[in-house]
Structures are given as structure tokens and as C-alpha cells.
Amino acid sequence: MEHELSKHALPGLKEKRFQQKKDILTFFYKQGKLSKPEICRMTNMTAPTINRIINELIETRWVVDCGEGISVGGKRPHLFCLNPDAAHVLGIDIGRMHLKIALFNLHREMIGNIHVFPSLLEKASNEENLAYLHEKVKEVIAATNVPRARVKVAGVAIPGLIDKEGNSYTYLTYENTNLKKELEKLLGMPVFVDHDSNVMAIAEHTFGVAKGADNALCISVNECIGMGMILNGKPYSGAQGMAGEFGHIRLLGIDKPCYCGKVGCLESVASGRAIVSAAREAVAKGHPTSIATIAGDNDVTLAHVITAAIQDDIFAIELLQRAGEKIGEGIATLIHLFNPRLLVIGGEIADAGEHITAPILQTVNKYTLNRLRVQCEVKLSNMNTNSTIMGTLMLVMQDLYYEGNGDFFHLTMQFNE
């Protein structure tokens, strides 16, 4: 059955039973192990209805018997939970430098490792990129020994402008259709796709240092600069899903052209690309620095600059300091606009530690109103470059996780009927 089939197209009784199953699966996902009486109380369904649905979900492998729980004064309750292997989520992070792919089960556990491949995003055509992606996805699924039929849905993160409908305006653009549809056709499963910074923020809010934060801004600095937002406890991406282009705010005193075509963007002086460009230029001119030695025969990367700074290379430290000061200027504006409780610095730049946080905080202290500044805590991500690939899991589950809509179960239960 096509996964686009609307639940509202089901006949009345079948729709009602489908909704009941979905509600129960949602509670299992959020609560973990539950007894039948607990499910009755949560759903207001009768015991016979719960018995029938649980038996059906066990028969279809969505739910498993977890044995007896701890007694709270009477008979020990019999518990049930989601079968972690009933469905697997494919996570794909399409970056400018790397393509990362991972597989997750319904207990939010990664199957095997994160697989990292070179990215073709800025080096090849759409067709070549999609063929390469398809090849690597098949390679990863084969390596995990998970049956292909159990991989039900995919979450995809990609840089650049992308709207809520899955139309990409920067990378892998299509004139007559959108990226989401192309990926669904390619992979043969429902696909959720979003900007990589939004996905990073979802990951930080679920697994990282922003866990439980009601108002957090998550800034990612890799090759470029992006931002994901958690406002009032939920992800916020604007009217059409393209909010958070922090790297393209304009700062005074910058006249350097940005690759976006504008002039004076934060990204033109403080992104990983900008830092690496300055480092390569200095190395080419023979500037005294250990960056070239650390890079060896390879092209200089942001990782080389960060390593040099940690090893006390003055030039590398100055590069990160200048970038941190400009990022701090932008953050001061964000604090005035959003009054966040938490601001997370993530991406590869987080590996620099105090070499990046110190200039950021110094500049924030300089340009931010004290009453607002003291209310905002700045933290380094503890997930660093893995936050986006981890966030692809929650990109799939976010309607369920934040809203309780259960779209994941709706799609996966119907796609292969």
C-alpha cells in the first residue's frame, strides 16, 4: 500500500482500530514498559479492547512481552514494551565534507557504528549524488545484518535552504519535484528531511546538553554556520522551515563577499571555511605556524587548525579568537532578540574548547545587556560532529516526541501493507 494513504481514507471501524493501535504504540515509545491496567488508564479503553489490541501488536511484532514488573503492594504486574526491532530508522547526514549513515532501533539504540564516507555534495551532479547515496545506504544496511524489510523510514539532514515540504533550494535541487519525493522514490520508504542545524538542535534537546531546556539556541560551526532553535520546549523553524540562517546575518565592519552572493555575512569571516582559508593563505606565504606540519601532505582543515591551537600555536589561537569574537557579536544580538536560557556551541568548532568559548564569552559580555546576559548559559556540545546524525532519528520521531501525533507509526504500519 502506498505510504501516502491518508488514515482518514480508512473505513470507519478500521480507522478507529488503527488509531487505537497508534495511541498505544505512542505511549509505549514515550513511557517504555507498561502493564495492561496502565494502558487502560492512559487511553480510557476497556480491558477487553486492550487485550485484543496488545495481542494483535504482539502477533505483528510491534510489541513484546517483557515479563513481570515490581510489585507496589499487590500482584506483580505483567509488562509489555515496544519490540526494538519491529522497525528500524535509517539516519542520513549529507554534509559538505562527509556523508554519515547510521541505523537505529525503536529503543533509540544505534545498530553498529556511524558509517562515514566522503561527500560528493559539492563535487558531483544530482544523479551522481543520489546513486552514490543509494549505494552507501545498501552497504550500511548489509553491514548491520538488519533485514531490509525492517528498515521502515529514513531521516535525512542536509545543509542549505530547505523548506517544510522538502524543497531544497541550495543542494540537490529539482525543478519539477522536491528532494523529499526524490529520496522516497530512491530509498523506497517514507523520508523526513530537514536542515542540518535544525536536526542538530533536536539532537541536543533529546540527547545532549540542551536536554529538557525550554528555550535554547544551538549554533553549529563546521564548514559553514547554522542555528537550530528550541522555543517553548519545541523545535522552531519559521513559517516555511528556513529560520536560523545565523551565518548570513550582517555584521558591521565586514566587507568580505560571502559565497551566498551577499557582502558582510558572519559566515564569510567566522565559519570553518573562513578559518581554513585564512590558515591556507598564511601557510602559502610562509607565516610561522605549526599548522602546515600538522597537516603534512594533506590540505589544511579546521581540525588541523584546532589541533595547532591546542598545541599552543599562537597563529592558530589568533585565528580561532578572531572567529570567536565575530560569533560572539552575532550571539549578543541573538540574546537580545530571544532571551534564551541556554546557548549551545556545536559542530567541529566545539573541539576547540576554551579557544573558541573564551573569545565568544568575552564579546558577549561586552555587547550584551547584563540582565539578559546573566540569564543565558553558554555550553559546548558534548555530541560535537555526531549531533546531526543522532538527530536524524529524532527528526523522524519528532511529531511523536513533541506532539504525540504518531506520524511515524502511521507511515510505517501502512507503507508495507
C-alpha positions as CSV (number, residue, x, y, z in Angstrom):
1,M,0.0,0.0,0.0
2,E,1.3,3.5,-0.8
3,H,2.6,5.3,2.3
4,E,0.8,8.5,1.2
5,L,-2.5,6.8,2.0
6,S,-4.3,9.0,4.5
7,K,-5.6,7.5,7.7
8,H,-8.8,9.3,7.1
9,A,-9.4,7.2,4.0
10,L,-9.8,4.1,6.1
11,P,-13.3,2.7,6.7
12,G,-14.8,3.9,10.0
13,L,-14.1,0.8,12.2
14,K,-10.7,0.1,10.7
15,E,-9.7,3.8,11.2
16,K,-10.8,3.6,14.8
17,R,-8.8,0.4,15.4
18,F,-5.8,1.9,13.6
19,Q,-5.9,5.0,15.8
20,Q,-6.2,2.9,19.0
21,K,-3.1,0.9,18.0
22,K,-1.2,4.0,17.2
23,D,-2.1,5.6,20.5
24,I,-0.9,2.6,22.4
25,L,2.3,2.4,20.5
26,T,2.9,6.1,21.2
27,F,2.6,5.5,25.0
28,F,5.0,2.6,24.7
29,Y,7.5,4.8,22.9
30,K,7.3,7.6,25.5
31,Q,6.9,5.5,28.7
32,G,8.8,2.3,28.0
33,K,7.4,-0.7,29.7
34,L,3.7,-0.7,30.6
35,S,1.1,-3.0,32.1
36,K,-2.4,-3.5,30.6
37,P,-4.1,-1.7,33.5
38,E,-1.7,1.3,33.0
39,I,-2.6,1.4,29.3
40,C,-6.3,1.2,30.2
41,R,-5.9,4.3,32.4
42,M,-3.9,6.2,29.8
43,T,-6.1,5.5,26.9
44,N,-9.6,5.2,28.6
45,M,-10.1,2.0,26.6
46,T,-11.7,-1.1,28.1
47,A,-9.7,-4.1,29.3
48,P,-11.1,-6.4,26.6
49,T,-10.1,-3.8,23.9
50,I,-6.6,-3.5,25.4
51,N,-6.3,-7.3,25.5
52,R,-7.3,-7.6,21.8
53,I,-5.0,-4.8,20.6
54,I,-2.0,-6.0,22.6
55,N,-2.4,-9.5,21.2
56,E,-2.6,-8.1,17.7
57,L,0.5,-5.9,18.2
58,I,2.4,-8.9,19.6
59,E,1.3,-11.0,16.6
60,T,2.5,-8.3,14.2
61,R,5.8,-8.0,16.2
62,W,5.3,-4.3,17.2
63,V,5.1,-5.3,20.9
64,V,6.9,-7.9,23.0
65,D,6.1,-9.4,26.4
66,C,8.6,-8.1,29.0
67,G,7.8,-10.3,31.9
68,E,6.7,-9.2,35.4
69,G,7.4,-5.9,36.9
70,I,8.0,-4.8,40.5
71,S,5.1,-5.1,42.9
72,V,3.7,-2.0,44.5
73,G,1.7,-3.8,47.2
74,G,-0.3,-6.4,45.2
75,K,0.3,-8.9,42.4
76,R,3.3,-8.2,40.3
77,P,2.2,-6.5,37.1
78,H,2.8,-8.1,33.7
79,L,4.7,-5.7,31.4
80,F,4.8,-5.1,27.7
81,C,7.0,-2.8,25.6
82,L,7.9,-1.9,22.0
83,N,9.8,-4.5,20.1
84,P,13.0,-2.6,19.4
85,D,13.5,-4.5,16.1
86,A,9.9,-4.1,14.8
87,A,11.1,-1.2,12.7
88,H,14.5,0.4,12.1
89,V,15.2,4.1,11.3
90,L,17.8,5.0,8.7
91,G,19.7,8.1,9.6
92,I,21.5,10.1,6.9
93,D,23.6,13.2,7.3
94,I,24.5,14.6,3.9
95,G,27.3,17.1,4.7
96,R,29.6,19.1,2.5
97,M,32.6,17.1,3.5
98,H,31.2,13.8,4.8
99,L,28.3,11.5,4.3
100,K,27.2,9.8,7.5
101,I,24.8,6.9,7.7
102,A,23.5,5.0,10.8
103,L,20.7,2.6,11.7
104,F,18.6,2.9,14.8
105,N,16.0,0.7,16.5
106,L,12.9,1.8,18.3
107,H,14.7,1.9,21.7
108,R,16.8,4.8,20.3
109,E,19.8,2.5,20.1
110,M,22.3,2.6,17.3
111,I,22.8,-0.6,15.4
112,G,26.6,-0.9,14.9
113,N,28.5,2.2,14.2
114,I,28.2,5.5,12.4
115,H,29.5,4.9,8.9
116,V,31.4,7.9,7.4
117,F,32.1,8.3,3.7
118,P,33.5,11.2,1.6
119,S,30.7,13.5,0.4
120,L,30.0,14.3,-3.2
121,L,27.6,17.1,-2.4
122,E,29.7,19.9,-3.9
123,K,31.6,17.7,-6.4
124,A,29.0,15.8,-8.5
125,S,25.6,16.1,-10.2
126,N,22.3,15.3,-8.6
127,E,22.1,11.9,-10.3
128,E,25.7,11.0,-9.2
129,N,24.9,12.1,-5.6
130,L,21.8,10.0,-5.4
131,A,23.4,7.0,-7.0
132,Y,26.3,7.3,-4.5
133,L,23.9,7.7,-1.6
134,H,21.8,4.7,-2.6
135,E,25.0,2.5,-2.9
136,K,26.2,3.5,0.5
137,V,22.8,3.0,2.2
138,K,22.7,-0.5,0.8
139,E,26.3,-1.1,2.0
140,V,25.4,0.1,5.6
141,I,22.2,-2.0,5.8
142,A,24.1,-5.1,4.6
143,A,26.9,-4.4,7.2
144,T,24.3,-4.3,10.1
145,N,22.7,-7.6,9.1
146,V,19.2,-6.0,9.6
147,P,16.7,-7.3,7.1
148,R,15.9,-4.6,4.5
149,A,12.1,-5.1,5.1
150,R,12.6,-3.9,8.7
151,V,14.1,-0.6,7.7
152,K,10.9,1.3,7.5
153,V,11.7,5.0,7.4
154,A,14.6,7.5,6.9
155,G,15.6,10.8,8.5
156,V,17.8,13.0,6.3
157,A,19.8,16.1,7.3
158,I,21.2,18.4,4.6
159,P,22.8,21.9,4.6
160,G,21.4,24.9,2.7
161,L,17.9,26.3,2.4
162,I,15.2,23.6,2.6
163,D,11.5,24.2,3.4
164,K,8.9,22.2,5.3
165,E,7.7,20.5,2.2
166,G,11.2,19.1,1.4
167,N,12.0,21.5,-1.4
168,S,15.8,22.1,-1.4
169,Y,17.0,25.5,-2.8
170,T,20.8,25.0,-2.3
171,Y,21.8,21.4,-2.8
172,L,20.2,18.5,-4.8
173,T,17.6,20.9,-6.2
174,Y,14.9,19.7,-8.5
175,E,12.8,21.8,-10.9
176,N,9.6,19.8,-11.0
177,T,9.6,17.9,-7.7
178,N,11.3,18.1,-4.3
179,L,14.1,16.4,-2.6
180,K,11.9,14.5,-0.2
181,K,10.0,12.9,-3.0
182,E,13.2,12.0,-4.9
183,L,14.6,10.4,-1.8
184,E,11.4,8.4,-1.1
185,K,11.5,7.1,-4.6
186,L,15.2,6.3,-4.3
187,L,15.0,4.5,-0.9
188,G,11.5,3.0,-1.2
189,M,10.4,4.3,2.2
190,P,9.0,7.4,3.8
191,V,11.6,10.1,4.3
192,F,11.7,13.1,6.7
193,V,14.2,15.7,5.6
194,D,15.3,19.0,7.3
195,H,18.2,21.5,7.5
196,D,21.2,20.0,9.4
197,S,21.2,22.8,12.1
198,N,17.5,22.1,12.9
199,V,18.3,18.4,13.2
200,M,21.3,19.2,15.4
201,A,19.1,21.2,17.8
202,I,16.6,18.3,18.0
203,A,19.5,16.0,18.9
204,E,20.8,18.4,21.6
205,H,17.3,18.7,23.1
206,T,16.9,15.0,23.2
207,F,20.3,13.5,23.9
208,G,22.7,16.4,24.6
209,V,23.4,19.4,26.9
210,A,20.1,21.1,25.9
211,K,18.0,18.1,27.1
212,G,14.9,19.4,28.8
213,A,15.7,23.1,28.0
214,D,12.6,25.1,27.1
215,N,14.4,27.9,25.3
216,A,17.8,27.0,23.7
217,L,19.7,28.2,20.6
218,C,22.0,25.7,19.1
219,I,24.8,27.1,16.9
220,S,26.7,24.8,14.6
221,V,30.1,25.8,13.2
222,N,31.5,23.4,10.6
223,E,32.3,24.4,7.1
224,C,29.5,26.9,7.5
225,I,27.5,28.4,10.4
226,G,23.9,27.4,11.1
227,M,21.5,27.6,14.0
228,G,18.6,25.4,15.3
229,M,16.1,26.7,17.9
230,I,14.2,25.2,20.7
231,L,11.5,27.7,21.7
232,N,8.9,27.0,24.4
233,G,10.1,23.4,24.6
234,K,9.6,22.6,20.8
235,P,11.7,23.0,17.7
236,Y,11.1,26.2,15.8
237,S,12.0,26.6,12.1
238,G,9.9,29.6,11.0
239,A,6.9,29.9,8.6
240,Q,8.4,27.8,5.9
241,G,11.1,25.9,7.8
242,M,14.0,28.1,6.8
243,A,14.6,30.1,10.0
244,G,18.0,30.0,11.7
245,E,20.4,31.3,9.0
246,F,22.7,32.7,11.6
247,G,25.7,32.5,9.3
248,H,24.1,35.1,7.0
249,I,23.4,37.9,9.4
250,R,25.3,41.0,8.5
251,L,27.9,42.4,10.9
252,L,29.3,46.0,10.8
253,G,32.8,46.4,9.6
254,I,32.9,43.3,7.3
255,D,33.1,44.0,3.6
256,K,34.2,40.5,2.6
257,P,32.0,38.8,-0.1
258,C,30.1,35.7,1.1
259,Y,29.7,32.7,-1.2
260,C,25.9,33.3,-0.9
261,G,26.4,36.4,-3.1
262,K,26.0,39.0,-0.3
263,V,28.6,41.0,1.5
264,G,29.4,41.2,5.2
265,C,27.9,37.8,6.3
266,L,29.2,36.4,9.6
267,E,30.0,33.2,7.7
268,S,32.5,35.0,5.5
269,V,34.8,35.6,8.4
270,A,34.0,33.1,11.2
271,S,33.0,29.8,9.5
272,G,35.2,26.8,9.2
273,R,35.7,27.7,5.6
274,A,36.8,31.2,6.5
275,I,39.2,29.9,9.2
276,V,40.7,27.3,6.9
277,S,41.0,29.8,4.0
278,A,43.0,32.2,6.3
279,A,45.2,29.4,7.5
280,R,46.0,28.1,4.0
281,E,46.8,31.6,2.8
282,A,49.2,32.1,5.8
283,V,50.9,28.7,5.2
284,A,51.3,29.6,1.5
285,K,53.0,32.9,2.4
286,G,55.4,31.1,4.8
287,H,53.8,32.5,8.0
288,P,55.4,30.9,11.1
289,T,52.9,28.3,12.3
290,S,52.8,24.6,13.0
291,I,49.6,24.1,11.0
292,A,51.4,23.0,7.9
293,T,53.5,20.5,9.9
294,I,50.3,19.0,11.4
295,A,48.6,18.8,8.1
296,G,51.6,17.1,6.5
297,D,50.9,16.3,2.8
298,N,47.1,16.8,3.3
299,D,45.1,20.0,2.6
300,V,44.8,22.1,5.8
301,T,41.4,21.5,7.5
302,L,39.7,23.0,10.5
303,A,40.7,20.0,12.6
304,H,44.4,20.9,11.8
305,V,43.9,24.5,13.0
306,I,42.2,23.3,16.2
307,T,45.0,20.8,16.9
308,A,47.6,23.5,16.4
309,A,45.7,25.9,18.8
310,I,45.5,23.1,21.4
311,Q,49.3,22.7,21.0
312,D,49.8,26.4,21.7
313,D,50.4,27.6,18.2
314,I,49.9,31.4,18.5
315,F,48.7,31.9,14.9
316,A,46.0,29.2,15.2
317,I,44.9,30.6,18.5
318,E,44.5,34.0,17.0
319,L,42.5,32.6,14.1
320,L,40.0,31.0,16.5
321,Q,40.0,34.1,18.6
322,R,39.0,36.3,15.7
323,A,36.3,33.9,14.6
324,G,35.0,33.6,18.2
325,E,34.8,37.4,18.6
326,K,32.7,37.7,15.5
327,I,30.5,34.8,16.5
328,G,30.1,36.5,19.9
329,E,28.9,39.7,18.2
330,G,26.2,37.7,16.5
331,I,25.3,35.8,19.6
332,A,24.9,39.1,21.5
333,T,22.2,40.1,19.0
334,L,20.5,36.7,19.4
335,I,20.4,37.0,23.2
336,H,18.7,40.4,22.9
337,L,16.1,39.0,20.4
338,F,15.3,35.6,22.0
339,N,16.3,35.9,25.7
340,P,17.4,32.2,25.7
341,R,18.2,30.2,28.8
342,L,20.8,28.2,27.0
343,L,23.1,28.7,24.0
344,V,24.9,25.6,22.7
345,I,28.0,25.8,20.6
346,G,28.3,22.7,18.5
347,G,29.8,21.3,15.3
348,E,33.5,20.7,14.7
349,I,34.4,24.0,16.3
350,A,33.4,22.6,19.7
351,D,36.6,20.5,19.7
352,A,38.5,23.8,20.2
353,G,37.1,24.1,23.7
354,E,38.1,27.3,25.5
355,H,40.0,28.5,22.5
356,I,36.6,29.3,21.0
357,T,34.3,29.8,24.1
358,A,36.7,32.3,25.7
359,P,36.5,34.9,22.9
360,I,32.8,34.3,22.4
361,L,32.0,34.9,26.1
362,Q,34.3,37.9,26.2
363,T,32.5,39.5,23.3
364,V,29.0,38.5,24.6
365,N,29.9,40.2,27.9
366,K,31.0,43.3,26.0
367,Y,27.9,43.8,23.8
368,T,25.0,42.2,25.8
369,L,22.8,43.9,28.4
370,N,23.8,42.4,31.7
371,R,20.3,41.5,32.8
372,L,19.9,39.4,29.7
373,R,23.4,38.0,29.7
374,V,23.3,36.5,33.2
375,Q,20.1,34.6,32.2
376,C,21.8,32.8,29.4
377,E,24.2,30.0,29.9
378,V,26.7,29.1,27.1
379,K,27.7,25.5,26.8
380,L,29.8,23.4,24.4
381,S,28.0,20.5,22.8
382,N,29.0,17.1,24.2
383,M,28.0,15.5,20.9
384,N,30.1,17.6,18.6
385,T,30.1,16.3,15.0
386,N,27.8,13.4,15.8
387,S,24.9,15.5,16.9
388,T,23.3,15.7,13.4
389,I,23.4,12.0,12.6
390,M,21.9,11.3,16.1
391,G,19.3,14.0,15.4
392,T,18.1,12.2,12.2
393,L,16.4,9.6,14.4
394,M,14.5,12.3,16.3
395,L,13.7,14.1,13.1
396,V,11.7,11.0,12.2
397,M,10.2,10.8,15.7
398,Q,9.7,14.5,16.4
399,D,5.9,14.6,15.8
400,L,5.5,11.7,18.2
401,Y,8.1,13.0,20.7
402,Y,6.9,16.6,20.8
403,E,3.3,16.5,19.7
404,G,2.1,12.9,20.2
405,N,0.8,12.7,16.7
406,G,2.3,9.3,16.0
407,D,3.1,10.0,12.3
408,F,6.0,7.6,12.4
409,F,3.7,4.7,13.3
410,H,1.1,5.8,10.8
411,L,3.6,5.7,8.0
412,T,5.5,2.5,8.9
413,M,2.4,0.4,9.7
414,Q,0.8,1.4,6.4
415,F,3.7,1.5,4.0
416,N,4.1,-2.2,3.5
417,E,0.5,-3.4,4.0
